[in-house]
Amino acid sequence: MSNLDIGHYATGNVVSALSLVEELGDQGRLLTIHLKDRTFDGKTVPFGEGDAQVAEILRLIKQKKWDVQCDIELEYPVPEDSDPIKEVSRCVEFCKNALS
């Protein structure tokens, strides 16, 4: 079984984990996914601003009806006018919108 961090995967491999998620999911070997968005050059950014394809991966899991747990990792710098609670809420909203 695999515990996949899609943000680190995108940065480390300079490609989205989308095809790996599909491969592992189809094989029934995907247990959990750590959700964070990162650019290929290593910058951790708010969901939807990087190269990790967070929305596409969530939609694939939904479409295939896989039993995969996804957790939000707040690793991008929290803006000065915000706080971690607001930013996690923003991430949750992004995920809800991606799945609607």
Helices and strands as residue ranges (DSSP letters): E 2-5, H 6-13, H 18-26, E 30-35, E 37-38, E 44-45, H 54-64, E 69-72, H 84-99
